[in-house]
Structures are given as structure tokens and as C-alpha cells.
Amino acid sequence: MLRKNPGFTVVVILMLTLGIGANTAIFSVVNAAIFRPFPFAHPERLVAVYQKTSQFEESSVSYPDILDWQKDNRSFAGLSAWRRDSFNLTGSGEAEQYQGLQTSATFLPLLGVQPILGRYFQKRKINWERLRWF
């Protein structure tokens, strides 16, 4: 029957291909988002803290505030700072823009992520009086 109707055969094969492809794509997303565990210990214990201002519902926290919170912390296992940012990579040829994170030195140890090569960031003492604020 399929040999007698080649147009119908092509439509059936295309529909089967699209259905199998869509099922595979949806399963891949669901598997990555729901079934596969996060690559760090105790993700249910992570919280994000923001400041609320009159202009923004979720505003980032200044680094001096984070340092004060770390010093006075009595409730959390640890505190770390991060923010999304874009970075320009230049060299030979056109510059490329990448999305990434700026993090404090405590970010990876707090998540329990081990570096594949090398070591964690070194925590550095900042002399806030010497910085110029504009």
C-alpha cells in the first residue's frame, strides 16, 4: 500500500520523524531539568538574597555589605556573592561577547564544587580606604 501511494508514504515518514524528534527533545530537557541531580551537594539548602529598593524589586547587594553579613552571620552555613555580567574577549580578529558570573572567593567551596585543575580562588584582603569611589 505504501508503494502505491508515494506521497502518502513521504508524509507518514515526515510525521514519524517530527514526532520522534520532538519526543527526544522534550525528554532531554525534562531529564536535564528534573531528573538529573544538580552537580553540587544539598541544592535544597541554597537561597538567594537580594535587596529591595524603591526602584527595583530585586537589587544586587554591595560587596562591603556581603563582607559585613559574612562577619555577622549566625544563620547560614556560609555566604557568597555572585552576579551575572557580560565580558568581551579580544585578541586576533573580532571581539566576542560572553555571558558569565563574577563571584566571591567563597562561591565554589560553599557549593562543594572541586576544581578539576588547580585550586580555589585565594581570598584577598581589600584595603577599602585606598579605593577611589566615583
N, CA, C and O atoms as CSV, one atom per row, in Angstrom:
chain,resi,resn,atom,element,x,y,z
A,1,MET,N,N,0.829,-1.193,0.000
A,1,MET,CA,C,0.000,0.000,0.000
A,1,MET,C,C,0.876,1.260,0.000
A,1,MET,O,O,0.546,2.246,-0.659
A,2,LEU,N,N,1.995,1.224,0.743
A,2,LEU,CA,C,2.874,2.390,0.783
A,2,LEU,C,C,3.574,2.611,-0.560
A,2,LEU,O,O,3.871,3.750,-0.922
A,3,ARG,N,N,3.841,1.524,-1.304
A,3,ARG,CA,C,4.478,1.666,-2.622
A,3,ARG,C,C,3.521,2.288,-3.631
A,3,ARG,O,O,3.949,2.997,-4.542
A,4,LYS,N,N,2.240,2.027,-3.473
A,4,LYS,CA,C,1.251,2.552,-4.414
A,4,LYS,C,C,1.013,4.049,-4.219
A,4,LYS,O,O,0.657,4.746,-5.170
A,5,ASN,N,N,1.206,4.557,-2.984
A,5,ASN,CA,C,0.980,5.973,-2.672
A,5,ASN,C,C,2.270,6.595,-2.122
A,5,ASN,O,O,2.405,6.736,-0.907
A,6,PRO,N,N,3.231,6.972,-2.998
A,6,PRO,CA,C,4.498,7.522,-2.507
A,6,PRO,C,C,4.328,8.868,-1.775
A,6,PRO,O,O,5.086,9.149,-0.847
A,7,GLY,N,N,3.385,9.677,-2.155
A,7,GLY,CA,C,3.147,10.951,-1.459
A,7,GLY,C,C,2.703,10.714,-0.026
A,7,GLY,O,O,3.180,11.366,0.904
A,8,PHE,N,N,1.787,9.778,0.139
A,8,PHE,CA,C,1.328,9.423,1.482
A,8,PHE,C,C,2.480,8.850,2.314
A,8,PHE,O,O,2.586,9.137,3.506
A,9,THR,N,N,3.336,8.046,1.691
A,9,THR,CA,C,4.484,7.446,2.383
A,9,THR,C,C,5.433,8.527,2.887
A,9,THR,O,O,5.910,8.452,4.019
A,10,VAL,N,N,5.709,9.527,2.060
A,10,VAL,CA,C,6.600,10.620,2.459
A,10,VAL,C,C,6.007,11.393,3.633
A,10,VAL,O,O,6.726,11.738,4.571
A,11,VAL,N,N,4.711,11.667,3.591
A,11,VAL,CA,C,4.054,12.392,4.688
A,11,VAL,C,C,4.117,11.582,5.980
A,11,VAL,O,O,4.385,12.144,7.042
A,12,VAL,N,N,3.874,10.263,5.910
A,12,VAL,CA,C,3.925,9.412,7.101
A,12,VAL,C,C,5.334,9.400,7.681
A,12,VAL,O,O,5.501,9.512,8.896
A,13,ILE,N,N,6.344,9.265,6.833
A,13,ILE,CA,C,7.737,9.243,7.318
A,13,ILE,C,C,8.109,10.581,7.939
A,13,ILE,O,O,8.768,10.602,8.979
A,14,LEU,N,N,7.712,11.691,7.340
A,14,LEU,CA,C,7.991,13.016,7.914
A,14,LEU,C,C,7.305,13.193,9.262
A,14,LEU,O,O,7.907,13.713,10.201
A,15,MET,N,N,6.056,12.766,9.364
A,15,MET,CA,C,5.333,12.895,10.631
A,15,MET,C,C,5.983,12.044,11.723
A,15,MET,O,O,6.123,12.495,12.859
A,16,LEU,N,N,6.376,10.826,11.385
A,16,LEU,CA,C,7.065,9.982,12.364
A,16,LEU,C,C,8.395,10.607,12.791
A,16,LEU,O,O,8.740,10.580,13.973
A,17,THR,N,N,9.137,11.164,11.846
A,17,THR,CA,C,10.415,11.809,12.151
A,17,THR,C,C,10.221,12.998,13.083
A,17,THR,O,O,10.947,13.148,14.065
A,18,LEU,N,N,9.239,13.841,12.773
A,18,LEU,CA,C,8.971,15.007,13.631
A,18,LEU,C,C,8.512,14.572,15.028
A,18,LEU,O,O,8.938,15.157,16.023
A,19,GLY,N,N,7.661,13.570,15.112
A,19,GLY,CA,C,7.179,13.097,16.412
A,19,GLY,C,C,8.292,12.520,17.261
A,19,GLY,O,O,8.382,12.815,18.452
A,20,ILE,N,N,9.144,11.697,16.658
A,20,ILE,CA,C,10.257,11.114,17.413
A,20,ILE,C,C,11.241,12.199,17.827
A,20,ILE,O,O,11.751,12.176,18.947
A,21,GLY,N,N,11.514,13.150,16.937
A,21,GLY,CA,C,12.435,14.256,17.270
A,21,GLY,C,C,11.902,15.122,18.396
A,21,GLY,O,O,12.649,15.500,19.298
A,22,ALA,N,N,10.611,15.441,18.350
A,22,ALA,CA,C,10.014,16.266,19.408
A,22,ALA,C,C,10.026,15.531,20.742
A,22,ALA,O,O,10.336,16.132,21.771
A,23,ASN,N,N,9.697,14.255,20.744
A,23,ASN,CA,C,9.742,13.478,21.986
A,23,ASN,C,C,11.151,13.418,22.556
A,23,ASN,O,O,11.332,13.536,23.768
A,24,THR,N,N,12.144,13.236,21.706
A,24,THR,CA,C,13.532,13.187,22.163
A,24,THR,C,C,13.951,14.525,22.764
A,24,THR,O,O,14.596,14.558,23.811
A,25,ALA,N,N,13.593,15.619,22.116
A,25,ALA,CA,C,13.961,16.947,22.622
A,25,ALA,C,C,13.289,17.231,23.963
A,25,ALA,O,O,13.943,17.716,24.887
A,26,ILE,N,N,12.013,16.940,24.081
A,26,ILE,CA,C,11.295,17.188,25.336
A,26,ILE,C,C,11.854,16.316,26.454
A,26,ILE,O,O,12.040,16.795,27.573
A,27,PHE,N,N,12.123,15.049,26.169
A,27,PHE,CA,C,12.697,14.179,27.193
A,27,PHE,C,C,14.058,14.675,27.633
A,27,PHE,O,O,14.370,14.621,28.823
A,28,SER,N,N,14.885,15.161,26.704
A,28,SER,CA,C,16.209,15.666,27.064
A,28,SER,C,C,16.105,16.854,28.004
A,28,SER,O,O,16.851,16.932,28.981
A,29,VAL,N,N,15.200,17.776,27.730
A,29,VAL,CA,C,15.025,18.951,28.592
A,29,VAL,C,C,14.495,18.537,29.962
A,29,VAL,O,O,15.013,18.987,30.985
A,30,VAL,N,N,13.476,17.692,29.995
A,30,VAL,CA,C,12.907,17.245,31.270
A,30,VAL,C,C,13.938,16.453,32.072
A,30,VAL,O,O,14.040,16.623,33.287
A,31,ASN,N,N,14.693,15.600,31.407
A,31,ASN,CA,C,15.722,14.821,32.088
A,31,ASN,C,C,16.770,15.730,32.710
A,31,ASN,O,O,17.162,15.522,33.859
A,32,ALA,N,N,17.234,16.742,31.967
A,32,ALA,CA,C,18.265,17.642,32.480
A,32,ALA,C,C,17.731,18.539,33.592
A,32,ALA,O,O,18.456,18.849,34.537
A,33,ALA,N,N,16.468,18.959,33.491
A,33,ALA,CA,C,15.920,19.913,34.450
A,33,ALA,C,C,15.346,19.264,35.702
A,33,ALA,O,O,15.385,19.868,36.774
A,34,ILE,N,N,14.818,18.059,35.594
A,34,ILE,CA,C,14.104,17.463,36.727
A,34,ILE,C,C,14.796,16.224,37.274
A,34,ILE,O,O,15.019,16.125,38.481
A,35,PHE,N,N,15.133,15.293,36.421
A,35,PHE,CA,C,15.605,14.000,36.901
A,35,PHE,C,C,17.079,13.980,37.281
A,35,PHE,O,O,17.449,13.312,38.246
A,36,ARG,N,N,17.915,14.682,36.563
A,36,ARG,CA,C,19.344,14.667,36.851
A,36,ARG,C,C,19.631,15.586,38.042
A,36,ARG,O,O,19.172,16.728,38.056
A,37,PRO,N,N,20.375,15.110,39.032
A,37,PRO,CA,C,20.647,15.952,40.201
A,37,PRO,C,C,21.600,17.090,39.852
A,37,PRO,O,O,22.346,17.024,38.875
A,38,PHE,N,N,21.555,18.120,40.664
A,38,PHE,CA,C,22.475,19.240,40.487
A,38,PHE,C,C,23.899,18.780,40.763
A,38,PHE,O,O,24.105,17.831,41.519
A,39,PRO,N,N,24.879,19.435,40.163
A,39,PRO,CA,C,26.264,18.971,40.334
A,39,PRO,C,C,26.917,19.452,41.633
A,39,PRO,O,O,28.141,19.552,41.705
A,40,PHE,N,N,26.122,19.746,42.645
A,40,PHE,CA,C,26.675,20.134,43.939
A,40,PHE,C,C,25.791,19.582,45.041
A,40,PHE,O,O,24.639,19.213,44.813
A,41,ALA,N,N,26.354,19.532,46.244
A,41,ALA,CA,C,25.657,18.915,47.377
A,41,ALA,C,C,24.569,19.829,47.933
A,41,ALA,O,O,24.740,21.048,47.982
A,42,HIS,N,N,23.469,19.250,48.345
A,42,HIS,CA,C,22.363,19.915,49.052
A,42,HIS,C,C,21.818,21.152,48.333
A,42,HIS,O,O,21.824,22.239,48.911
A,43,PRO,N,N,21.352,21.018,47.102
A,43,PRO,CA,C,20.801,22.197,46.418
A,43,PRO,C,C,19.545,22.737,47.088
A,43,PRO,O,O,19.208,23.907,46.903
A,44,GLU,N,N,18.847,21.917,47.858
A,44,GLU,CA,C,17.635,22.386,48.534
A,44,GLU,C,C,17.956,23.371,49.661
A,44,GLU,O,O,17.057,24.046,50.163
A,45,ARG,N,N,19.215,23.460,50.057
A,45,ARG,CA,C,19.600,24.361,51.142
A,45,ARG,C,C,20.113,25.708,50.635
A,45,ARG,O,O,20.494,26.560,51.438
A,46,LEU,N,N,20.129,25.913,49.321
A,46,LEU,CA,C,20.624,27.165,48.750
A,46,LEU,C,C,19.515,28.204,48.699
A,46,LEU,O,O,18.374,27.890,48.359
A,47,VAL,N,N,19.851,29.428,49.035
A,47,VAL,CA,C,18.924,30.544,48.913
A,47,VAL,C,C,19.655,31.712,48.272
A,47,VAL,O,O,20.875,31.832,48.392
A,48,ALA,N,N,18.916,32.558,47.601
A,48,ALA,CA,C,19.463,33.788,47.033
A,48,ALA,C,C,18.864,34.956,47.798
A,48,ALA,O,O,17.654,35.013,48.019
A,49,VAL,N,N,19.713,35.879,48.197
A,49,VAL,CA,C,19.266,37.041,48.966
A,49,VAL,C,C,19.501,38.292,48.122
A,49,VAL,O,O,20.585,38.502,47.577
A,50,TYR,N,N,18.467,39.110,48.031
A,50,TYR,CA,C,18.543,40.350,47.286
A,50,TYR,C,C,18.131,41.492,48.210
A,50,TYR,O,O,17.545,41.274,49.270
A,51,GLN,N,N,18.448,42.697,47.790
A,51,GLN,CA,C,17.935,43.873,48.475
A,51,GLN,C,C,16.778,44.433,47.660
A,51,GLN,O,O,16.762,44.342,46.432
A,52,LYS,N,N,15.829,45.003,48.349
A,52,LYS,CA,C,14.706,45.651,47.683
A,52,LYS,C,C,14.881,47.150,47.856
A,52,LYS,O,O,15.086,47.638,48.967
A,53,THR,N,N,14.798,47.873,46.751
A,53,THR,CA,C,14.916,49.325,46.793
A,53,THR,C,C,13.628,49.934,46.249
A,53,THR,O,O,12.734,49.226,45.787
A,54,SER,N,N,13.556,51.227,46.313
A,54,SER,CA,C,12.364,51.899,45.785
A,54,SER,C,C,12.295,51.790,44.266
A,54,SER,O,O,11.215,51.925,43.690
A,55,GLN,N,N,13.430,51.549,43.605
A,55,GLN,CA,C,13.460,51.477,42.153
A,55,GLN,C,C,13.402,50.039,41.622
A,55,GLN,O,O,12.910,49.805,40.518
A,56,PHE,N,N,13.906,49.071,42.413
A,56,PHE,CA,C,13.994,47.698,41.932
A,56,PHE,C,C,13.460,46.726,42.972
A,56,PHE,O,O,13.704,46.880,44.168
A,57,GLU,N,N,12.723,45.716,42.495
A,57,GLU,CA,C,12.251,44.655,43.388
A,57,GLU,C,C,13.399,43.792,43.871
A,57,GLU,O,O,13.451,43.416,45.042
A,58,GLU,N,N,14.326,43.477,42.966
A,58,GLU,CA,C,15.492,42.674,43.303
A,58,GLU,C,C,16.736,43.437,42.883
A,58,GLU,O,O,17.034,43.549,41.694
A,59,SER,N,N,17.451,43.956,43.852
A,59,SER,CA,C,18.659,44.721,43.594
A,59,SER,C,C,19.850,43.958,44.160
A,59,SER,O,O,19.741,43.305,45.198
A,60,SER,N,N,20.979,44.043,43.481
A,60,SER,CA,C,22.162,43.346,43.977
A,60,SER,C,C,22.666,44.004,45.257
A,60,SER,O,O,22.361,45.161,45.549
A,61,VAL,N,N,23.434,43.243,45.999
A,61,VAL,CA,C,23.960,43.685,47.289
A,61,VAL,C,C,25.401,44.124,47.085
A,61,VAL,O,O,26.150,43.461,46.368
A,62,SER,N,N,25.800,45.221,47.698
A,62,SER,CA,C,27.173,45.693,47.548
A,62,SER,C,C,28.137,44.745,48.249
A,62,SER,O,O,27.772,44.079,49.218
A,63,TYR,N,N,29.367,44.688,47.754
A,63,TYR,CA,C,30.348,43.774,48.323
A,63,TYR,C,C,30.696,44.116,49.774
A,63,TYR,O,O,30.861,43.193,50.571
A,64,PRO,N,N,30.816,45.380,50.157
A,64,PRO,CA,C,31.032,45.667,51.588
A,64,PRO,C,C,29.891,45.147,52.471
A,64,PRO,O,O,30.137,44.698,53.590
A,65,ASP,N,N,28.643,45.204,51.978
A,65,ASP,CA,C,27.525,44.629,52.740
A,65,ASP,C,C,27.678,43.119,52.880
A,65,ASP,O,O,27.426,42.565,53.950
A,66,ILE,N,N,28.091,42.447,51.802
A,66,ILE,CA,C,28.315,40.997,51.858
A,66,ILE,C,C,29.376,40.684,52.915
A,66,ILE,O,O,29.208,39.749,53.698
A,67,LEU,N,N,30.461,41.450,52.945
A,67,LEU,CA,C,31.511,41.209,53.936
A,67,LEU,C,C,30.975,41.392,55.351
A,67,LEU,O,O,31.326,40.625,56.248
A,68,ASP,N,N,30.131,42.398,55.561
A,68,ASP,CA,C,29.518,42.589,56.877
A,68,ASP,C,C,28.603,41.428,57.228
A,68,ASP,O,O,28.615,40.949,58.362
A,69,TRP,N,N,27.815,40.974,56.270
A,69,TRP,CA,C,26.913,39.842,56.520
A,69,TRP,C,C,27.699,38.578,56.842
A,69,TRP,O,O,27.311,37.810,57.722
A,70,GLN,N,N,28.824,38.356,56.119
A,70,GLN,CA,C,29.652,37.187,56.408
A,70,GLN,C,C,30.213,37.251,57.823
A,70,GLN,O,O,30.274,36.238,58.520
A,71,LYS,N,N,30.618,38.434,58.240
A,71,LYS,CA,C,31.199,38.609,59.574
A,71,LYS,C,C,30.149,38.387,60.663
A,71,LYS,O,O,30.451,37.791,61.696
A,72,ASP,N,N,28.935,38.855,60.445
A,72,ASP,CA,C,27.874,38.765,61.458
A,72,ASP,C,C,26.970,37.544,61.287
A,72,ASP,O,O,25.976,37.424,62.002
A,73,ASN,N,N,27.281,36.644,60.371
A,73,ASN,CA,C,26.421,35.508,60.062
A,73,ASN,C,C,26.291,34.555,61.244
A,73,ASN,O,O,27.292,34.114,61.808
A,74,ARG,N,N,25.041,34.238,61.617
A,74,ARG,CA,C,24.766,33.248,62.656
A,74,ARG,C,C,23.724,32.225,62.169
A,74,ARG,O,O,23.399,31.280,62.887
A,75,SER,N,N,23.207,32.416,60.952
A,75,SER,CA,C,22.095,31.593,60.476
A,75,SER,C,C,22.454,30.653,59.339
A,75,SER,O,O,21.859,29.582,59.220
A,76,PHE,N,N,23.403,31.021,58.510
A,76,PHE,CA,C,23.702,30.252,57.312
A,76,PHE,C,C,25.021,29.510,57.468
A,76,PHE,O,O,25.890,29.914,58.242
A,77,ALA,N,N,25.157,28.413,56.716
A,77,ALA,CA,C,26.424,27.665,56.708
A,77,ALA,C,C,27.526,28.513,56.081
A,77,ALA,O,O,28.698,28.355,56.424
A,78,GLY,N,N,27.171,29.393,55.185
A,78,GLY,CA,C,28.132,30.281,54.550
A,78,GLY,C,C,27.419,31.262,53.648
A,78,GLY,O,O,26.263,31.057,53.279
A,79,LEU,N,N,28.112,32.327,53.295
A,79,LEU,CA,C,27.577,33.353,52.395
A,79,LEU,C,C,28.568,33.582,51.272
A,79,LEU,O,O,29.781,33.548,51.480
A,80,SER,N,N,28.045,33.813,50.089
A,80,SER,CA,C,28.881,34.089,48.940
A,80,SER,C,C,28.172,35.112,48.062
A,80,SER,O,O,26.952,35.262,48.126
A,81,ALA,N,N,28.937,35.804,47.255
A,81,ALA,CA,C,28.358,36.816,46.360
A,81,ALA,C,C,28.592,36.403,44.911
A,81,ALA,O,O,29.623,35.821,44.573
A,82,TRP,N,N,27.616,36.714,44.065
A,82,TRP,CA,C,27.750,36.483,42.631
A,82,TRP,C,C,26.864,37.462,41.894
A,82,TRP,O,O,25.885,37.975,42.435
A,83,ARG,N,N,27.229,37.711,40.649
A,83,ARG,CA,C,26.374,38.489,39.771
A,83,ARG,C,C,26.670,38.140,38.331
A,83,ARG,O,O,27.802,37.820,37.968
A,84,ARG,N,N,25.637,38.206,37.520
A,84,ARG,CA,C,25.795,37.954,36.088
A,84,ARG,C,C,26.402,39.176,35.440
A,84,ARG,O,O,26.148,40.310,35.846
A,85,ASP,N,N,27.206,38.924,34.428
A,85,ASP,CA,C,27.827,40.031,33.712
A,85,ASP,C,C,28.187,39.557,32.312
A,85,ASP,O,O,28.223,38.356,32.044
A,86,SER,N,N,28.449,40.495,31.431
A,86,SER,CA,C,28.933,40.143,30.100
A,86,SER,C,C,30.383,40.587,29.992
A,86,SER,O,O,30.777,41.612,30.549
A,87,PHE,N,N,31.161,39.806,29.273
A,87,PHE,CA,C,32.583,40.051,29.138
A,87,PHE,C,C,32.952,40.050,27.666
A,87,PHE,O,O,32.401,39.284,26.876
A,88,ASN,N,N,33.895,40.921,27.302
A,88,ASN,CA,C,34.381,40.982,25.929
A,88,ASN,C,C,35.718,40.267,25.852
A,88,ASN,O,O,36.638,40.574,26.610
A,89,LEU,N,N,35.826,39.319,24.941
A,89,LEU,CA,C,37.065,38.592,24.716
A,89,LEU,C,C,37.684,39.133,23.441
A,89,LEU,O,O,37.093,39.054,22.364
A,90,THR,N,N,38.879,39.681,23.579
A,90,THR,CA,C,39.554,40.245,22.418
A,90,THR,C,C,40.857,39.497,22.180
A,90,THR,O,O,41.341,38.769,23.047
A,91,GLY,N,N,41.388,39.681,21.047
A,91,GLY,CA,C,42.637,39.036,20.639
A,91,GLY,C,C,42.802,39.301,19.161
A,91,GLY,O,O,42.555,40.414,18.698
A,92,SER,N,N,43.208,38.312,18.430
A,92,SER,CA,C,43.287,38.490,16.986
A,92,SER,C,C,41.886,38.301,16.399
A,92,SER,O,O,41.193,37.336,16.721
A,93,GLY,N,N,41.494,39.205,15.562
A,93,GLY,CA,C,40.162,39.127,14.963
A,93,GLY,C,C,39.142,39.951,15.729
A,93,GLY,O,O,39.490,40.812,16.536
A,94,GLU,N,N,37.869,39.667,15.457
A,94,GLU,CA,C,36.764,40.399,16.073
A,94,GLU,C,C,36.626,40.054,17.554
A,94,GLU,O,O,36.886,38.924,17.966
A,95,ALA,N,N,36.219,41.032,18.340
A,95,ALA,CA,C,35.930,40.791,19.756
A,95,ALA,C,C,34.627,40.017,19.878
A,95,ALA,O,O,33.702,40.219,19.090
A,96,GLU,N,N,34.554,39.127,20.867
A,96,GLU,CA,C,33.348,38.345,21.108
A,96,GLU,C,C,32.852,38.625,22.517
A,96,GLU,O,O,33.646,38.824,23.437
A,97,GLN,N,N,31.539,38.639,22.678
A,97,GLN,CA,C,30.947,38.894,23.983
A,97,GLN,C,C,30.414,37.591,24.565
A,97,GLN,O,O,29.715,36.836,23.890
A,98,TYR,N,N,30.758,37.335,25.845
A,98,TYR,CA,C,30.329,36.134,26.542
A,98,TYR,C,C,29.610,36.515,27.819
A,98,TYR,O,O,29.914,37.535,28.436
A,99,GLN,N,N,28.646,35.681,28.214
A,99,GLN,CA,C,27.947,35.862,29.476
A,99,GLN,C,C,28.650,35.018,30.531
A,99,GLN,O,O,29.076,33.897,30.252
A,100,GLY,N,N,28.773,35.555,31.741
A,100,GLY,CA,C,29.447,34.815,32.793
A,100,GLY,C,C,29.043,35.322,34.158
A,100,GLY,O,O,28.113,36.119,34.286
A,101,LEU,N,N,29.742,34.860,35.173
A,101,LEU,CA,C,29.490,35.253,36.553
A,101,LEU,C,C,30.738,35.866,37.159
A,101,LEU,O,O,31.857,35.429,36.890
A,102,GLN,N,N,30.532,36.871,37.972
A,102,GLN,CA,C,31.572,37.349,38.869
A,102,GLN,C,C,31.201,36.812,40.240
A,102,GLN,O,O,30.072,36.993,40.696
A,103,THR,N,N,32.146,36.152,40.900
A,103,THR,CA,C,31.843,35.530,42.183
A,103,THR,C,C,32.875,35.915,43.219
A,103,THR,O,O,33.984,36.337,42.892
A,104,SER,N,N,32.492,35.762,44.476
A,104,SER,CA,C,33.456,35.937,45.555
A,104,SER,C,C,34.258,34.646,45.704
A,104,SER,O,O,33.895,33.615,45.138
A,105,ALA,N,N,35.341,34.708,46.464
A,105,ALA,CA,C,36.231,33.558,46.615
A,105,ALA,C,C,35.552,32.386,47.317
A,105,ALA,O,O,36.013,31.251,47.195
A,106,THR,N,N,34.478,32.631,48.041
A,106,THR,CA,C,33.816,31.565,48.787
A,106,THR,C,C,32.753,30.824,47.977
A,106,THR,O,O,32.135,29.891,48.490
A,107,PHE,N,N,32.530,31.216,46.731
A,107,PHE,CA,C,31.433,30.675,45.932
A,107,PHE,C,C,31.576,29.171,45.677
A,107,PHE,O,O,30.673,28.405,46.014
A,108,LEU,N,N,32.682,28.742,45.095
A,108,LEU,CA,C,32.851,27.321,44.772
A,108,LEU,C,C,32.990,26.440,46.011
A,108,LEU,O,O,32.367,25.379,46.052
A,109,PRO,N,N,33.776,26.821,47.025
A,109,PRO,CA,C,33.827,25.972,48.222
A,109,PRO,C,C,32.476,25.842,48.915
A,109,PRO,O,O,32.167,24.787,49.469
A,110,LEU,N,N,31.671,26.895,48.891
A,110,LEU,CA,C,30.354,26.845,49.518
A,110,LEU,C,C,29.440,25.846,48.811
A,110,LEU,O,O,28.649,25.161,49.459
A,111,LEU,N,N,29.546,25.762,47.485
A,111,LEU,CA,C,28.764,24.793,46.726
A,111,LEU,C,C,29.340,23.383,46.830
A,111,LEU,O,O,28.669,22.412,46.481
A,112,GLY,N,N,30.576,23.267,47.307
A,112,GLY,CA,C,31.214,21.961,47.393
A,112,GLY,C,C,31.748,21.486,46.061
A,112,GLY,O,O,31.956,20.288,45.868
A,113,VAL,N,N,31.976,22.411,45.135
A,113,VAL,CA,C,32.500,22.074,43.817
A,113,VAL,C,C,34.022,22.042,43.897
A,113,VAL,O,O,34.649,22.997,44.355
A,114,GLN,N,N,34.608,20.933,43.448
A,114,GLN,CA,C,36.057,20.788,43.450
A,114,GLN,C,C,36.610,21.219,42.093
A,114,GLN,O,O,36.062,20.835,41.060
A,115,PRO,N,N,37.687,22.009,42.078
A,115,PRO,CA,C,38.298,22.364,40.792
A,115,PRO,C,C,38.892,21.131,40.123
A,115,PRO,O,O,39.458,20.272,40.799
A,116,ILE,N,N,38.769,21.037,38.820
A,116,ILE,CA,C,39.354,19.915,38.086
A,116,ILE,C,C,40.869,20.052,38.066
A,116,ILE,O,O,41.594,19.080,38.275
A,117,LEU,N,N,41.334,21.255,37.816
A,117,LEU,CA,C,42.769,21.549,37.845
A,117,LEU,C,C,43.006,22.746,38.752
A,117,LEU,O,O,42.156,23.632,38.848
A,118,GLY,N,N,44.124,22.777,39.400
A,118,GLY,CA,C,44.494,23.940,40.195
A,118,GLY,C,C,43.831,23.949,41.554
A,118,GLY,O,O,43.631,22.900,42.165
A,119,ARG,N,N,43.489,25.146,42.027
A,119,ARG,CA,C,42.957,25.319,43.370
A,119,ARG,C,C,41.840,26.353,43.340
A,119,ARG,O,O,41.554,26.959,42.308
A,120,TYR,N,N,41.217,26.539,44.501
A,120,TYR,CA,C,40.199,27.580,44.629
A,120,TYR,C,C,40.848,28.954,44.511
A,120,TYR,O,O,42.071,29.085,44.564
A,121,PHE,N,N,40.000,29.983,44.348
A,121,PHE,CA,C,40.487,31.356,44.383
A,121,PHE,C,C,41.062,31.649,45.763
A,121,PHE,O,O,40.606,31.098,46.765
A,122,GLN,N,N,42.043,32.502,45.807
A,122,GLN,CA,C,42.583,32.930,47.086
A,122,GLN,C,C,41.778,34.126,47.572
A,122,GLN,O,O,41.480,35.040,46.803
A,123,LYS,N,N,41.431,34.113,48.845
A,123,LYS,CA,C,40.723,35.250,49.428
A,123,LYS,C,C,41.753,36.339,49.696
A,123,LYS,O,O,42.802,36.085,50.287
A,124,ARG,N,N,41.447,37.530,49.265
A,124,ARG,CA,C,42.397,38.623,49.345
A,124,ARG,C,C,41.819,39.720,50.234
A,124,ARG,O,O,40.635,40.047,50.148
A,125,LYS,N,N,42.654,40.269,51.069
A,125,LYS,CA,C,42.241,41.376,51.934
A,125,LYS,C,C,42.218,42.648,51.103
A,125,LYS,O,O,43.210,42.993,50.461
A,126,ILE,N,N,41.099,43.339,51.112
A,126,ILE,CA,C,40.943,44.574,50.336
A,126,ILE,C,C,41.064,45.762,51.276
A,126,ILE,O,O,40.406,45.815,52.315
A,127,ASN,N,N,41.891,46.691,50.911
A,127,ASN,CA,C,42.028,47.924,51.667
A,127,ASN,C,C,41.023,48.924,51.101
A,127,ASN,O,O,41.300,49.612,50.118
A,128,TRP,N,N,39.849,48.994,51.738
A,128,TRP,CA,C,38.753,49.810,51.213
A,128,TRP,C,C,39.061,51.297,51.262
A,128,TRP,O,O,38.494,52.063,50.483
A,129,GLU,N,N,39.945,51.724,52.157
A,129,GLU,CA,C,40.273,53.150,52.258
A,129,GLU,C,C,41.060,53.621,51.037
A,129,GLU,O,O,40.972,54.788,50.656
A,130,ARG,N,N,41.833,52.717,50.419
A,130,ARG,CA,C,42.650,53.106,49.282
A,130,ARG,C,C,41.870,53.148,47.980
A,130,ARG,O,O,42.330,53.741,47.004
A,131,LEU,N,N,40.692,52.524,47.949
A,131,LEU,CA,C,39.895,52.532,46.723
A,131,LEU,C,C,39.251,53.905,46.531
A,131,LEU,O,O,38.861,54.567,47.493
A,132,ARG,N,N,39.154,54.303,45.310
A,132,ARG,CA,C,38.500,55.582,44.999
A,132,ARG,C,C,37.098,55.284,44.504
A,132,ARG,O,O,36.911,54.509,43.566
A,133,TRP,N,N,36.136,55.893,45.126
A,133,TRP,CA,C,34.746,55.702,44.730
A,133,TRP,C,C,34.331,56.884,43.871
A,133,TRP,O,O,34.530,58.036,44.255
A,134,PHE,N,N,33.761,56.603,42.724
A,134,PHE,CA,C,33.333,57.672,41.809
A,134,PHE,C,C,31.851,57.791,41.808
A,134,PHE,O,O,31.299,58.634,41.101
